[in-house]
């Protein structure tokens, strides 16, 4: 099995697992952490193009796992983190990492945010090294080994 087929199978499994458990995660910290993770994936190469932002926003609003949140709320949080990283990438990234780190004491939610980052990162068929690095940084912020996700 190729790396990409293996990744797709793992993402499908993560997606199914998250759909089963996501309703217990309906809280502001999880929503913020998730949108921070998505913004980090969008900005993984150091910039956020309008096309990239739009593509990820579409994925977010169409994702079954995130339908427990009002789409407008998620979009506002996603835009907030994207705007921060666009204005000053380093400080924006620090703010995004801090939002994700708030889930460190909630391991199930932290793992779900990491899984969503992997799903979003691989949604275009190319989970590139910059996106993997962003997910690894999020893993570090919540004290989870990237090896748990084969990173």
Residue frames as a rotation matrix with the C-alpha (Angstrom) as fourth column:
UNK 1
0.591 0.807 0.000 0.00
0.807 -0.591 0.000 0.00
0.000 0.000 -1.000 0.00
UNK 2
-0.151 -0.653 0.742 1.41
0.585 -0.664 -0.465 3.37
0.797 0.364 0.483 -0.94
UNK 3
-0.873 -0.237 -0.427 2.00
0.486 -0.501 -0.716 6.11
-0.044 -0.832 0.552 1.60
UNK 4
-0.814 0.578 0.058 -0.90
-0.550 -0.798 0.246 8.15
0.189 0.169 0.967 0.19
UNK 5
-0.067 0.812 -0.580 -3.34
-0.180 0.562 0.808 5.19
0.981 0.159 0.108 0.28
UNK 6
-0.337 -0.151 -0.929 -2.26
0.804 0.466 -0.368 4.48
0.489 -0.872 -0.036 3.85
UNK 7
-0.986 -0.038 -0.161 -2.77
0.114 -0.863 -0.492 8.14
-0.120 -0.504 0.855 4.79
UNK 8
-0.527 0.848 -0.048 -6.23
-0.617 -0.343 0.709 8.19
0.585 0.403 0.704 3.16
UNK 9
-0.004 0.506 -0.863 -7.24
0.317 0.819 0.478 5.06
0.948 -0.272 -0.164 5.09
UNK 10
-0.592 -0.287 -0.753 -6.03
0.796 -0.062 -0.602 6.57
0.126 -0.956 0.265 8.38
UNK 11
-0.960 0.276 0.041 -7.81
-0.277 -0.960 -0.038 9.86
0.029 -0.048 0.998 7.66
UNK 12
-0.232 0.920 -0.317 -11.04
-0.369 0.218 0.904 7.97
0.900 0.326 0.289 6.90
UNK 13
-0.076 0.141 -0.987 -10.70
0.719 0.694 0.043 6.13
0.691 -0.706 -0.154 10.20
UNK 14
-0.875 -0.273 -0.399 -10.00
0.474 -0.648 -0.596 9.37
-0.095 -0.711 0.697 12.08
UNK 15
-0.772 0.625 0.115 -13.00
-0.490 -0.701 0.518 11.02
0.405 0.343 0.847 10.43
UNK 16
0.009 0.796 -0.605 -15.31
0.049 0.604 0.796 8.16
0.999 -0.037 -0.034 11.45
UNK 17
-0.288 -0.207 -0.935 -13.98
0.893 0.295 -0.341 8.22
0.346 -0.933 0.099 15.01
UNK 18
-0.985 -0.117 -0.123 -14.38
0.153 -0.929 -0.337 11.97
-0.074 -0.351 0.933 15.29
UNK 19
-0.505 0.861 0.052 -17.93
-0.431 -0.304 0.849 11.89
0.747 0.407 0.525 13.96
UNK 20
0.078 0.506 -0.859 -18.83
0.518 0.716 0.468 9.44
0.852 -0.481 -0.206 16.71
UNK 21
-0.074 -0.259 -0.963 -17.28
0.997 -0.005 -0.076 11.52
0.015 -0.966 0.259 19.51
UNK 22
-0.681 -0.397 0.616 -17.47
0.496 -0.868 -0.012 15.12
0.539 0.297 0.788 18.33
UNK 23
0.266 0.878 0.398 -20.74
0.227 -0.458 0.859 16.07
0.937 -0.138 -0.321 20.04
UNK 24
0.677 -0.041 -0.735 -19.03
0.736 0.064 0.674 15.94
0.019 -0.997 0.074 23.44
UNK 25
-0.390 -0.917 -0.085 -16.59
0.900 -0.399 0.178 18.58
-0.197 -0.007 0.980 22.19
UNK 26
0.167 0.515 0.841 -19.09
0.682 -0.676 0.279 21.36
0.712 0.527 -0.464 21.63
UNK 27
0.587 -0.050 -0.808 -17.36
0.653 -0.561 0.509 24.18
-0.479 -0.826 -0.296 23.51
UNK 28
0.975 -0.127 -0.181 -15.64
-0.193 -0.889 -0.415 27.48
-0.108 0.439 -0.892 22.67
UNK 29
0.187 -0.977 0.104 -12.09
-0.650 -0.044 0.758 26.27
-0.736 -0.209 -0.644 23.40
UNK 30
-0.138 -0.193 0.971 -12.47
0.437 0.868 0.234 23.31
-0.889 0.457 -0.035 21.05
UNK 31
0.782 0.464 0.416 -13.96
0.582 -0.305 -0.754 25.53
-0.223 0.832 -0.508 18.32
UNK 32
0.819 -0.519 -0.245 -11.10
-0.525 -0.850 0.048 28.03
-0.233 0.090 -0.968 18.70
UNK 33
-0.046 -0.880 0.473 -8.44
-0.405 0.450 0.796 25.33
-0.913 -0.155 -0.377 18.79
UNK 34
0.161 0.200 0.967 -9.88
0.675 0.693 -0.255 23.68
-0.720 0.693 -0.023 15.71
UNK 35
0.941 0.238 0.239 -10.00
0.337 -0.623 -0.706 26.93
-0.019 0.745 -0.667 13.75
UNK 36
0.531 -0.839 -0.119 -6.49
-0.675 -0.504 0.539 27.83
-0.512 -0.206 -0.834 14.90
UNK 37
-0.152 -0.562 0.813 -5.32
0.100 0.810 0.578 24.45
-0.983 0.169 -0.067 13.58
UNK 38
0.485 0.411 0.772 -7.08
0.788 0.178 -0.590 25.04
-0.380 0.894 -0.238 10.25
UNK 39
0.977 -0.165 -0.136 -5.54
-0.199 -0.936 -0.290 28.51
-0.080 0.310 -0.947 9.96
UNK 40
0.174 -0.967 0.185 -2.11
-0.549 0.060 0.833 27.04
-0.817 -0.247 -0.521 10.67
UNK 41
-0.035 -0.118 0.992 -2.64
0.613 0.781 0.115 24.55
-0.789 0.613 0.045 7.85
UNK 42
0.834 0.409 0.371 -3.73
0.543 -0.482 -0.687 27.39
-0.102 0.775 -0.624 5.54
UNK 43
0.854 -0.520 0.018 -0.64
-0.519 -0.854 -0.036 29.40
0.034 0.021 -0.999 6.49
UNK 44
0.784 -0.533 0.318 1.75
0.262 0.748 0.610 26.46
-0.563 -0.395 0.726 6.59
UNK 45
0.298 -0.698 0.651 3.81
0.939 0.093 -0.330 27.79
0.170 0.710 0.683 3.69
UNK 46
-0.603 -0.588 -0.539 4.12
0.725 -0.685 -0.065 31.23
-0.331 -0.430 0.840 5.35
UNK 47
-0.895 0.391 -0.216 1.33
-0.440 -0.856 0.273 32.97
-0.078 0.339 0.938 3.44
UNK 48
-0.387 0.852 0.352 -2.42
0.465 0.510 -0.723 32.62
-0.796 -0.116 -0.594 3.08
UNK 49
-0.992 0.113 0.058 -3.81
0.004 -0.428 0.904 33.18
0.127 0.897 0.424 -0.39
UNK 50
-0.406 0.913 0.025 -7.44
-0.863 -0.374 -0.340 34.13
-0.301 -0.160 0.940 -0.83
UNK 51
0.092 0.401 -0.912 -7.96
-0.719 0.660 0.218 30.94
0.689 0.635 0.349 -2.82
UNK 52
-0.623 -0.413 -0.664 -6.41
0.128 0.784 -0.608 28.80
0.772 -0.464 -0.436 -0.08
UNK 53
-0.934 0.315 0.170 -8.45
-0.275 -0.328 -0.904 30.54
-0.229 -0.890 0.393 2.62
UNK 54
-0.124 0.942 -0.313 -11.63
-0.992 -0.129 0.005 30.05
-0.035 0.311 0.950 0.62
UNK 55
-0.083 0.025 -0.996 -10.88
-0.405 0.913 0.057 26.38
0.911 0.408 -0.065 -0.02
UNK 56
-0.855 -0.270 -0.443 -10.27
0.265 0.507 -0.820 25.65
0.446 -0.819 -0.361 3.65
UNK 57
-0.737 0.661 0.142 -13.32
-0.589 -0.523 -0.616 27.70
-0.333 -0.537 0.775 4.68
UNK 58
0.056 0.756 -0.652 -15.41
-0.904 0.316 0.288 25.55
0.424 0.573 0.701 2.33
UNK 59
-0.348 -0.259 -0.901 -13.94
0.021 0.959 -0.283 22.36
0.937 -0.117 -0.328 3.79
UNK 60
-0.999 -0.047 0.023 -14.65
-0.018 -0.096 -0.995 23.61
0.048 -0.994 0.095 7.30
UNK 61
-0.460 0.887 0.026 -18.27
-0.821 -0.414 -0.393 24.48
-0.338 -0.202 0.919 6.62
UNK 62
0.251 0.557 -0.791 -18.90
-0.813 0.565 0.140 21.19
0.525 0.608 0.595 4.77
UNK 63
-0.707 -0.601 -0.374 -17.16
-0.290 0.727 -0.622 18.96
0.646 -0.331 -0.688 7.32
UNK 64
0.206 0.866 -0.455 -19.67
0.101 0.443 0.891 16.71
0.973 -0.230 0.004 9.07
UNK 65
-0.141 -0.348 -0.927 -17.69
0.907 0.329 -0.262 16.79
0.396 -0.878 0.269 12.31
UNK 66
-0.910 -0.340 -0.236 -17.87
0.407 -0.840 -0.360 20.56
-0.076 -0.423 0.903 12.60
UNK 67
-0.461 0.812 0.360 -21.58
0.147 -0.330 0.933 20.94
0.875 0.482 0.032 11.86
UNK 68
0.099 0.470 -0.877 -22.26
0.963 0.177 0.203 21.01
0.251 -0.865 -0.435 15.61
UNK 69
-0.439 -0.309 -0.844 -21.03
0.530 -0.847 0.034 24.63
-0.726 -0.432 0.536 15.51
UNK 70
0.737 0.640 -0.218 -22.73
0.239 -0.548 -0.802 27.49
-0.632 0.539 -0.557 13.68
UNK 71
0.368 -0.604 0.707 -20.85
0.925 0.164 -0.342 28.01
0.090 0.780 0.619 10.41
UNK 72
0.653 -0.083 0.753 -20.68
0.094 -0.977 -0.189 31.77
0.751 0.195 -0.631 10.99
UNK 73
0.894 -0.331 0.301 -18.99
-0.369 -0.166 0.914 31.22
-0.253 -0.929 -0.271 14.36
UNK 74
0.480 -0.741 0.470 -16.37
0.597 0.668 0.444 28.93
-0.643 0.068 0.763 12.85
UNK 75
0.416 -0.291 0.862 -15.76
0.788 -0.358 -0.501 31.30
0.454 0.887 0.080 9.95
UNK 76
0.854 -0.070 0.515 -15.28
-0.243 -0.930 0.276 34.20
0.459 -0.361 -0.812 12.36
UNK 77
0.735 -0.606 0.304 -12.73
-0.188 0.248 0.950 32.24
-0.651 -0.756 0.068 14.40
UNK 78
0.373 -0.582 0.722 -10.93
0.846 0.533 -0.007 30.96
-0.381 0.614 0.692 11.29
UNK 79
0.578 -0.100 0.810 -10.80
0.496 -0.745 -0.446 34.47
0.648 0.660 -0.381 9.79
UNK 80
0.946 -0.220 0.237 -9.49
-0.323 -0.613 0.721 35.84
-0.013 -0.759 -0.651 13.10
UNK 81
0.476 -0.809 0.345 -6.51
0.165 0.467 0.869 33.48
-0.864 -0.356 0.356 13.12
UNK 82
0.285 -0.345 0.894 -5.87
0.958 0.146 -0.249 33.92
-0.045 0.927 0.372 9.39
UNK 83
0.801 0.064 0.596 -5.96
0.190 -0.970 -0.151 37.71
0.568 0.234 -0.789 9.75
UNK 84
0.843 -0.520 0.136 -3.51
-0.309 -0.261 0.915 37.57
-0.440 -0.813 -0.381 12.67
UNK 85
0.230 -0.794 0.564 -1.08
0.517 0.590 0.620 35.42
-0.825 0.149 0.545 10.68
UNK 86
0.428 -0.035 0.903 -1.45
0.863 -0.281 -0.420 37.60
0.268 0.959 -0.090 7.61
UNK 87
0.934 -0.041 0.354 -0.72
-0.115 -0.975 0.189 40.77
0.337 -0.217 -0.916 9.59
UNK 88
0.028 -0.938 0.345 2.26
-0.989 -0.077 -0.130 39.26
0.148 -0.338 -0.930 11.41
UNK 89
0.305 0.153 -0.940 2.89
-0.387 0.922 0.024 35.61
0.870 0.357 0.340 10.70
UNK 90
-0.590 -0.657 -0.470 5.04
0.130 0.497 -0.858 34.87
0.797 -0.567 -0.208 13.75
UNK 91
-0.887 0.296 0.354 2.79
-0.446 -0.355 -0.822 36.55
-0.118 -0.887 0.447 16.32
UNK 92
0.065 0.955 -0.289 -0.33
-0.981 0.114 0.155 35.16
0.181 0.273 0.945 14.65
UNK 93
0.053 -0.140 -0.989 1.12
-0.183 0.972 -0.147 31.69
0.982 0.189 0.026 14.78
UNK 94
-0.921 -0.388 -0.040 1.93
-0.005 0.113 -0.994 32.14
0.390 -0.914 -0.106 18.48
UNK 95
-0.494 0.815 0.303 -1.71
-0.840 -0.357 -0.408 33.09
-0.225 -0.456 0.861 19.12
UNK 96
0.310 0.599 -0.739 -2.92
-0.764 0.620 0.182 30.05
0.566 0.508 0.649 17.16
UNK 97
-0.366 -0.535 -0.762 -0.60
0.071 0.800 -0.595 27.73
0.928 -0.272 -0.255 19.10
UNK 98
-0.945 0.037 0.326 -1.84
-0.325 -0.258 -0.910 29.24
0.051 -0.965 0.256 22.38
UNK 99
-0.034 0.999 -0.017 -5.45
-0.999 -0.034 0.006 28.52
0.005 0.017 1.000 21.38
UNK 100
0.315 0.070 -0.946 -4.55
-0.350 0.936 -0.047 24.92
0.882 0.346 0.319 20.61
UNK 101
-0.664 -0.704 -0.251 -2.50
0.006 0.330 -0.944 24.60
0.747 -0.629 -0.215 23.81
UNK 102
-0.443 0.582 0.682 -5.61
-0.892 -0.362 -0.271 25.42
0.089 -0.728 0.680 25.90
UNK 103
0.607 0.711 -0.356 -6.73
-0.697 0.691 0.192 21.88
0.382 0.132 0.915 25.09
UNK 104
-0.379 -0.870 -0.317 -3.66
-0.541 0.486 -0.686 20.26
0.751 -0.089 -0.655 26.67
UNK 105
-0.800 0.104 0.591 -5.66
-0.538 0.311 -0.783 19.31
-0.265 -0.945 -0.193 29.77
UNK 106
0.337 0.920 0.198 -8.36
-0.568 0.366 -0.737 17.76
-0.751 0.137 0.646 27.55
UNK 107
-0.581 -0.783 0.223 -6.51
-0.297 0.459 0.838 14.99
-0.758 0.421 -0.499 25.69
UNK 108
-0.150 0.588 0.795 -9.53
0.746 0.594 -0.299 13.75
-0.648 0.549 -0.528 23.71
UNK 109
0.838 0.492 -0.237 -10.20
0.262 -0.743 -0.616 17.23
-0.479 0.454 -0.752 22.39
UNK 110
0.179 -0.868 -0.463 -6.51
-0.618 -0.466 0.633 17.87
-0.765 0.173 -0.620 21.73
UNK 111
-0.611 -0.379 0.695 -6.28
0.184 0.786 0.591 14.65
-0.770 0.489 -0.410 19.71
UNK 112
0.301 0.819 0.488 -9.40
0.782 0.081 -0.618 15.62
-0.546 0.567 -0.616 17.77
UNK 113
0.748 -0.100 -0.656 -7.86
-0.279 -0.944 -0.174 19.00
-0.602 0.313 -0.735 16.84
UNK 114
-0.357 -0.933 -0.033 -4.72
-0.521 0.170 0.837 17.23
-0.775 0.316 -0.547 15.61
UNK 115
-0.428 0.272 0.862 -6.84
0.586 0.809 0.035 14.78
-0.688 0.520 -0.506 13.61
UNK 116
0.706 0.707 -0.053 -8.79
0.453 -0.507 -0.733 17.64
-0.545 0.494 -0.678 12.04
UNK 117
0.337 -0.676 -0.656 -5.49
-0.616 -0.685 0.390 19.29
-0.712 0.272 -0.647 11.08
UNK 118
-0.674 -0.583 0.454 -4.42
-0.102 0.682 0.724 16.09
-0.731 0.442 -0.519 9.34
UNK 119
0.002 0.778 0.628 -7.79
0.789 0.385 -0.479 15.77
-0.615 0.496 -0.613 7.59
UNK 120
0.830 0.298 -0.472 -7.70
0.034 -0.871 -0.491 19.39
-0.557 0.391 -0.733 6.40
UNK 121
0.012 -0.935 -0.355 -4.03
-0.631 -0.282 0.722 19.11
-0.776 0.215 -0.593 5.43
UNK 122
-0.779 -0.355 0.516 -4.65
0.057 0.781 0.622 16.01
-0.624 0.514 -0.588 3.34
UNK 123
0.166 0.985 0.051 -7.95
0.183 0.020 -0.983 17.13
-0.969 0.173 -0.176 1.84
UNK 124
0.541 0.005 -0.841 -6.32
-0.716 -0.520 -0.465 18.39
-0.440 0.854 -0.278 -1.35
UNK 125
0.988 -0.139 -0.070 -4.49
0.087 0.866 -0.493 15.10
0.129 0.481 0.867 -1.88
UNK 126
0.160 -0.982 0.102 -1.13
0.353 -0.039 -0.935 16.52
0.922 0.186 0.340 -0.80
UNK 127
0.982 0.042 -0.185 -0.25
0.190 -0.219 0.957 16.55
-0.001 -0.975 -0.223 2.91
UNK 128
0.517 -0.823 0.235 3.01
0.133 -0.194 -0.972 18.43
0.845 0.534 0.009 2.34
UNK 129
-0.198 -0.737 -0.646 5.98
0.799 0.261 -0.543 18.90
0.568 -0.623 0.537 4.64
UNK 130
-0.811 -0.050 0.582 4.91
-0.176 -0.929 -0.325 22.43
0.558 -0.366 0.745 5.69
UNK 131
0.204 0.962 0.184 1.48
-0.656 -0.006 0.755 21.13
0.727 -0.275 0.630 6.73
UNK 132
0.467 -0.124 -0.876 3.06
0.471 0.873 0.128 18.21
0.749 -0.472 0.465 8.58
UNK 133
-0.652 -0.758 -0.036 5.32
0.484 -0.379 -0.789 20.68
0.584 -0.531 0.614 10.41
UNK 134
-0.463 0.571 0.678 2.26
-0.627 -0.752 0.205 22.73
0.627 -0.331 0.706 11.47
UNK 135
0.617 0.708 -0.345 0.58
-0.290 0.612 0.736 19.59
0.732 -0.353 0.583 12.82
UNK 136
0.073 -0.683 -0.726 3.77
0.709 0.548 -0.445 18.59
0.702 -0.482 0.524 14.66
UNK 137
-0.809 -0.338 0.480 3.89
-0.012 -0.808 -0.589 22.04
0.587 -0.483 0.650 16.29
UNK 138
0.070 0.915 0.396 0.28
-0.770 -0.203 0.605 21.61
0.634 -0.348 0.690 17.40
UNK 139
0.558 0.053 -0.828 1.17
0.267 0.933 0.240 18.18
0.785 -0.355 0.507 18.80
UNK 140
-0.490 -0.839 -0.237 3.97
0.583 -0.114 -0.805 19.76
0.648 -0.533 0.544 20.79
UNK 141
-0.608 0.297 0.736 1.61
-0.471 -0.882 -0.033 22.44
0.639 -0.366 0.676 22.13
UNK 142
0.419 0.861 0.288 -0.74
-0.801 0.202 0.563 19.83
0.427 -0.467 0.775 23.58
UNK 143
-0.196 -0.632 0.750 1.92
-0.914 0.395 0.093 17.34
-0.355 -0.667 -0.655 24.68
UNK 144
0.746 0.430 0.508 1.07
-0.179 0.864 -0.470 14.59
-0.641 0.260 0.722 22.20
UNK 145
-0.335 -0.914 0.230 3.79
-0.025 0.253 0.967 12.74
-0.942 0.319 -0.108 20.31
UNK 146
0.018 0.279 -0.960 3.61
-0.942 -0.318 -0.110 13.30
-0.336 0.906 0.257 16.54
UNK 147
-0.879 -0.404 -0.252 4.52
-0.463 0.848 0.257 9.60
0.110 0.343 -0.933 16.24
UNK 148
-0.538 0.771 0.341 0.99
0.075 0.446 -0.892 8.82
-0.840 -0.454 -0.298 17.50
UNK 149
0.591 0.740 -0.322 -0.14
-0.202 -0.251 -0.947 10.10
-0.781 0.624 0.002 14.09
UNK 150
0.429 -0.529 0.732 2.76
0.794 0.607 -0.026 8.63
-0.431 0.593 0.681 12.08
UNK 151
0.944 -0.145 0.296 4.37
0.030 -0.857 -0.515 12.06
0.328 0.495 -0.805 11.70
